[in-house]
Amino acid sequence: MPHIVQFSAPRSVELVQCDQQPLTGGSVRIRTWYSGISAGTELTAYRGSNPYLSKSWDVAQRLFTEGAPAFSYPVVGWGYSEVGEVIEVADDVVGLAVGDVVYGIWGHRSEAVLPAEAVAGKQVPDGTDPLHGIFARVGAIALNAVLGANLHLGEDVAVYGQGVIGLLATRLADLSGARVIAVDGFEARRNLALKMGAHDVVAATVPGGAGQRIRELTEHLGVDVAIELSGNYRALHEAVRSVGADGRVIAAGFYQGGGEHLSLGEEFHHNRVQIIASQIGGTPAGLGTRWTPARLATVFMGQLAAGAVDVAPLISDIVDAHEVGKAFRRLDEGAPETLQTVLRFEGAPAL
């Protein structure tokens, strides 16, 4: 029987059996090899802080409202960083074949039946480690934030939060020609940011705040733009403090609860700072229809295949899927050495 990861209650997650999906016209069956855990989004489900668990999402109005929660425990099907092998193809499908190794989004489950169009053109590039295909979505999120920053050659950018997506954003910003100042609370992650292309690093807890230290590094002018990826309101406030007058802050973290440490009457108000949201459901408005979330993933995977981005140092934990509870407990503890955790399903190639 197939298996799927289930959040049974706050801080309770397990691998449970599920029904096998029938193969229908226009679809393919995929056996999952690897599935990456999002330490941001999925920890909100694990901890019970995700707004979908306490409020109703009105699709038509695009508003969270009071009422029956959009999701309730047990929650299944989360996960958006999968790689697997096509093991069955409907008769009317072209462009995909049994044996193709593809990346995509189908949740933490041992197998899935998907419309062929959902994974068409998403074969893992030749010469690329299939394991690295789990970075397609998080790479797209990082690229979306960097595109939103509208960086130019020679500009200064501060990237707050050097988790997986922050480190990828640091690398992509460097590839874009910007001078990157990486901010994080953990020394190990700051050191890794230097290897990913950061020109300077700043401790999140530096006296006076990271914003003030960044001003010192930029001859008191501030950076042209800051990208905030930690989801921490204090970091968002420091990002606002770090940009110059009329500067921009790309808020790409998944913020929970109220912004206790975000003081909008201070630098935000006096320096006329723009705060721009970045979320993978859409691409920067200024790019029009030329960019889509699918293109973001394709471009990122191209950079990975070309060797411009090395994701191997970001993989810290590979655990068997049935140990998912252990994996989430470790992520919840927030150990600095824990970056990308990967679930390995039965049948995946030996590593």
C-alpha positions as CSV (number, residue, x, y, z in Angstrom):
1,M,0.0,0.0,0.0
2,P,1.2,3.6,-0.7
3,H,2.1,5.8,2.3
4,I,1.7,9.5,2.9
5,V,2.9,11.9,5.6
6,Q,0.2,13.1,8.0
7,F,0.2,15.9,10.5
8,S,-2.1,14.2,13.1
9,A,-2.0,17.1,15.7
10,P,0.3,19.9,16.6
11,R,3.9,18.4,16.9
12,S,2.6,15.0,15.9
13,V,3.5,13.8,12.4
14,E,3.7,10.2,11.0
15,L,3.8,8.1,7.9
16,V,0.4,6.4,7.3
17,Q,-1.1,4.2,4.7
18,C,-3.3,5.6,2.0
19,D,-5.4,4.3,-0.9
20,Q,-3.7,3.8,-4.3
21,Q,-4.9,6.3,-6.9
22,P,-6.1,4.9,-10.2
23,L,-4.3,5.8,-13.4
24,T,-6.6,7.9,-15.6
25,G,-6.4,9.3,-19.1
26,G,-3.7,11.9,-19.5
27,S,-1.9,11.0,-16.3
28,V,1.2,9.3,-15.1
29,R,2.1,7.3,-12.0
30,I,5.2,8.4,-10.1
31,R,7.1,6.5,-7.5
32,T,8.7,9.0,-5.1
33,W,12.4,8.8,-4.5
34,Y,13.0,11.9,-2.4
35,S,10.9,14.7,-0.8
36,G,12.4,17.8,0.7
37,I,10.9,19.3,3.9
38,S,10.3,23.0,3.9
39,A,11.6,24.2,7.3
40,G,9.4,27.3,7.0
41,T,6.0,26.5,5.7
42,E,5.8,22.9,7.0
43,L,6.9,23.8,10.5
44,T,3.9,26.1,10.7
45,A,1.7,23.0,10.1
46,Y,3.8,21.0,12.6
47,R,3.6,23.7,15.3
48,G,0.0,24.6,14.5
49,S,0.7,28.2,13.8
50,N,-0.3,28.2,10.1
51,P,-3.2,30.7,9.5
52,Y,-5.0,28.0,7.4
53,L,-5.4,26.0,10.7
54,S,-7.2,28.8,12.5
55,K,-8.9,30.9,9.9
56,S,-11.0,30.5,6.8
57,W,-9.4,31.5,3.4
58,D,-12.0,33.1,1.2
59,V,-10.7,32.3,-2.3
60,A,-13.0,34.8,-4.1
61,Q,-12.0,37.7,-1.9
62,R,-8.5,36.5,-1.2
63,L,-9.0,37.2,2.5
64,F,-8.6,35.3,5.7
65,T,-11.8,35.5,7.7
66,E,-13.2,34.1,10.9
67,G,-15.0,30.9,10.5
68,A,-14.3,27.2,10.0
69,P,-10.5,26.8,9.4
70,A,-9.5,26.0,5.8
71,F,-7.6,23.0,7.2
72,S,-7.9,20.9,10.3
73,Y,-6.0,18.0,11.7
74,P,-5.3,15.4,10.5
75,V,-3.6,17.2,7.6
76,V,-2.2,15.3,4.7
77,G,-0.6,16.0,1.3
78,W,1.8,18.8,2.4
79,G,5.2,19.0,0.7
80,Y,6.3,20.7,-2.5
81,S,9.8,19.4,-3.3
82,E,9.6,16.0,-4.8
83,V,11.6,13.8,-7.1
84,G,10.5,10.4,-8.5
85,E,10.5,7.9,-11.3
86,V,7.6,7.6,-13.8
87,I,6.5,3.9,-13.4
88,E,3.2,4.0,-15.4
89,V,2.0,6.2,-18.3
90,A,-1.6,6.4,-19.7
91,D,-2.0,5.4,-23.3
92,D,-2.7,9.0,-24.5
93,V,0.4,10.6,-22.9
94,V,3.2,11.8,-25.1
95,G,6.5,13.3,-24.0
96,L,6.9,11.2,-20.9
97,A,8.0,7.6,-20.6
98,V,8.4,4.9,-18.0
99,G,11.8,5.4,-16.4
100,D,11.9,9.2,-16.6
101,V,13.1,10.8,-13.4
102,V,11.1,14.0,-12.8
103,Y,10.8,16.7,-10.2
104,G,7.6,18.5,-9.2
105,I,5.0,19.0,-6.5
106,W,2.9,16.1,-5.2
107,G,3.5,16.0,-1.4
108,H,5.3,13.7,0.9
109,R,3.8,10.4,-0.4
110,S,5.4,7.2,-1.7
111,E,3.6,7.4,-5.1
112,A,1.3,9.8,-6.9
113,V,-0.9,9.9,-10.0
114,L,-0.6,13.3,-11.7
115,P,-1.8,14.9,-14.9
116,A,1.1,14.5,-17.3
117,E,1.2,18.2,-17.9
118,A,2.1,18.7,-14.2
119,V,5.5,17.2,-14.8
120,A,6.0,17.6,-18.6
121,G,9.4,19.1,-19.3
122,K,10.5,18.6,-15.6
123,Q,12.8,15.7,-16.2
124,V,15.9,16.0,-14.0
125,P,18.7,17.3,-16.4
126,D,21.3,14.8,-17.6
127,G,24.3,14.7,-15.4
128,T,22.4,16.2,-12.4
129,D,22.1,14.2,-9.2
130,P,18.4,13.2,-8.9
131,L,18.5,14.1,-5.2
132,H,19.2,17.7,-6.2
133,G,15.9,17.9,-8.0
134,I,14.2,18.5,-4.7
135,F,15.6,22.1,-4.8
136,A,13.5,23.1,-7.8
137,R,10.7,24.7,-5.8
138,V,12.8,26.3,-3.1
139,G,15.2,27.6,-5.8
140,A,12.2,29.1,-7.5
141,I,11.2,30.8,-4.3
142,A,14.6,32.3,-3.9
143,L,14.8,33.4,-7.5
144,N,11.4,35.0,-7.2
145,A,12.6,37.1,-4.3
146,V,15.8,38.1,-6.2
147,L,13.8,39.1,-9.3
148,G,11.5,41.1,-7.0
149,A,14.5,42.9,-5.7
150,N,15.2,44.2,-9.3
151,L,19.0,44.0,-8.7
152,H,21.5,45.8,-10.9
153,L,25.2,45.3,-11.5
154,G,27.2,46.8,-8.6
155,E,24.3,47.3,-6.2
156,D,24.4,46.4,-2.6
157,V,21.8,43.9,-1.2
158,A,21.4,42.5,2.3
159,V,19.9,39.0,2.5
160,Y,18.4,38.3,5.9
161,G,18.2,34.6,7.0
162,Q,20.7,32.1,5.7
163,G,18.5,29.0,5.8
164,V,18.2,27.0,2.6
165,I,16.2,29.6,0.6
166,G,18.3,32.5,2.0
167,L,21.5,30.8,1.0
168,L,20.1,30.2,-2.5
169,A,19.0,33.8,-2.7
170,T,22.6,34.9,-1.7
171,R,24.0,32.8,-4.5
172,L,21.5,34.0,-7.1
173,A,22.0,37.7,-6.0
174,D,25.7,37.2,-6.4
175,L,25.2,35.7,-9.9
176,S,23.1,38.8,-10.7
177,G,26.0,41.1,-10.1
178,A,25.1,42.5,-6.7
179,R,27.4,42.8,-3.7
180,V,25.7,40.6,-1.0
181,I,25.8,41.1,2.7
182,A,24.4,38.0,4.4
183,V,22.7,38.2,7.8
184,D,22.1,35.3,10.1
185,G,22.3,34.4,13.8
186,F,24.4,31.3,13.3
187,E,28.1,31.4,12.5
188,A,28.0,28.2,10.6
189,R,25.4,29.6,8.2
190,R,27.3,32.9,7.8
191,N,30.4,30.9,6.8
192,L,28.4,28.9,4.3
193,A,27.0,32.2,2.9
194,L,30.5,33.3,2.2
195,K,31.0,30.1,0.1
196,M,27.7,30.9,-1.7
197,G,29.0,34.3,-2.8
198,A,28.4,36.7,0.0
199,H,30.9,39.5,0.1
200,D,30.3,40.3,3.8
201,V,28.4,38.6,6.7
202,V,26.7,40.2,9.7
203,A,25.6,38.5,12.9
204,A,21.9,39.0,13.5
205,T,22.6,39.8,17.2
206,V,25.4,42.3,16.6
207,P,25.2,45.2,19.1
208,G,23.2,48.1,17.7
209,G,21.4,45.7,15.3
210,A,22.2,44.3,11.9
211,G,20.8,47.4,10.2
212,Q,23.3,49.7,11.9
213,R,26.2,47.4,11.1
214,I,25.2,47.2,7.4
215,R,25.2,51.0,7.4
216,E,28.8,51.0,8.6
217,L,29.7,48.5,5.8
218,T,28.2,50.8,3.2
219,E,29.7,54.1,4.3
220,H,26.5,54.9,6.1
221,L,24.5,54.9,2.9
222,G,22.6,51.6,3.5
223,V,22.0,48.9,0.9
224,D,20.0,49.5,-2.2
225,V,17.6,46.7,-1.3
226,A,17.2,44.1,1.4
227,I,15.6,40.6,1.0
228,E,14.1,39.2,4.2
229,L,13.7,35.4,4.2
230,S,13.7,34.3,7.8
231,G,10.1,35.1,8.6
232,N,11.2,36.9,11.7
233,Y,9.6,40.3,12.4
234,R,12.7,41.6,14.2
235,A,14.7,40.7,11.1
236,L,12.2,42.5,8.9
237,H,12.6,45.6,11.1
238,E,16.4,45.4,10.7
239,A,16.0,44.9,7.0
240,V,14.0,48.2,6.9
241,R,16.8,49.9,8.9
242,S,19.5,48.6,6.5
243,V,18.2,50.2,3.3
244,G,18.9,53.8,2.3
245,A,16.2,56.5,1.8
246,D,13.6,55.4,-0.7
247,G,15.0,51.8,-0.5
248,R,13.1,48.6,-1.0
249,V,12.6,45.6,1.3
250,I,11.5,42.3,-0.3
251,A,9.5,40.5,2.4
252,A,9.7,36.8,1.3
253,G,9.5,35.1,4.7
254,F,6.4,33.4,6.0
255,Y,5.5,35.6,9.0
256,Q,3.4,34.2,11.8
257,G,1.2,36.1,14.2
258,G,1.5,39.9,14.9
259,G,4.6,42.0,14.2
260,E,5.6,42.9,17.8
261,H,9.2,43.9,16.7
262,L,8.3,45.7,13.6
263,S,8.2,49.5,14.4
264,L,6.8,51.2,11.4
265,G,7.0,54.6,12.9
266,E,10.8,54.6,12.8
267,E,13.0,54.1,9.8
268,F,10.2,52.8,7.6
269,H,8.3,56.1,8.0
270,H,11.2,58.5,8.0
271,N,13.1,56.9,5.1
272,R,10.0,56.2,3.0
273,V,10.9,52.5,2.7
274,Q,8.9,50.3,0.4
275,I,8.1,46.8,1.7
276,I,7.2,44.5,-1.2
277,A,5.8,41.0,-0.6
278,S,7.2,38.0,-2.5
279,Q,5.3,34.8,-2.6
280,I,5.6,31.9,-5.0
281,G,2.0,32.1,-6.1
282,G,2.9,34.9,-8.4
283,T,5.9,36.6,-10.0
284,P,6.9,40.3,-9.7
285,A,4.3,42.5,-11.3
286,G,6.8,44.5,-13.2
287,L,7.9,41.4,-15.2
288,G,4.4,41.0,-16.6
289,T,3.4,37.7,-18.1
290,R,6.9,36.8,-19.2
291,W,7.7,35.0,-15.9
292,T,5.7,32.3,-14.2
293,P,6.3,30.0,-11.3
294,A,7.0,27.2,-13.7
295,R,9.7,29.3,-15.5
296,L,11.3,30.2,-12.2
297,A,11.8,26.5,-11.5
298,T,13.1,25.8,-15.0
299,V,15.6,28.6,-14.9
300,F,16.8,27.6,-11.4
301,M,17.3,24.0,-12.5
302,G,19.2,25.2,-15.5
303,Q,21.6,27.1,-13.2
304,L,22.0,24.0,-11.1
305,A,22.7,21.8,-14.2
306,A,25.3,24.4,-15.5
307,G,27.2,24.2,-12.2
308,A,26.5,27.9,-11.3
309,V,24.6,26.8,-8.2
310,D,25.9,24.0,-5.9
311,V,23.2,22.7,-3.6
312,A,25.1,19.7,-2.2
313,P,26.4,21.7,0.8
314,L,22.8,22.5,1.8
315,I,21.7,18.9,2.3
316,S,22.2,18.2,6.0
317,D,19.8,15.3,6.8
318,I,18.6,12.4,4.7
319,V,16.2,10.2,6.6
320,D,13.9,7.3,5.7
321,A,10.3,8.4,5.3
322,H,9.1,6.3,8.2
323,E,11.3,8.5,10.5
324,V,9.5,11.7,9.5
325,G,8.6,12.3,13.2
326,K,12.3,12.4,14.1
327,A,13.0,14.7,11.2
328,F,10.4,17.3,12.2
329,R,11.5,17.2,15.8
330,R,15.1,18.0,14.8
331,L,13.9,20.8,12.6
332,D,11.7,22.2,15.4
333,E,14.7,22.3,17.6
334,G,16.4,24.7,15.2
335,A,19.9,23.3,15.3
336,P,22.2,25.6,13.2
337,E,23.7,22.6,11.3
338,T,20.2,21.5,10.1
339,L,19.5,22.9,6.7
340,Q,17.7,20.8,4.0
341,T,16.1,17.7,5.4
342,V,15.2,15.1,2.8
343,L,12.8,12.1,3.2
344,R,13.9,9.1,1.3
345,F,11.2,6.7,0.2
346,E,11.5,3.0,-0.4
347,G,12.9,2.2,-3.8
348,A,15.0,5.3,-4.1
349,P,18.6,4.7,-5.4
350,A,21.2,4.0,-2.8
351,L,23.2,7.1,-1.8
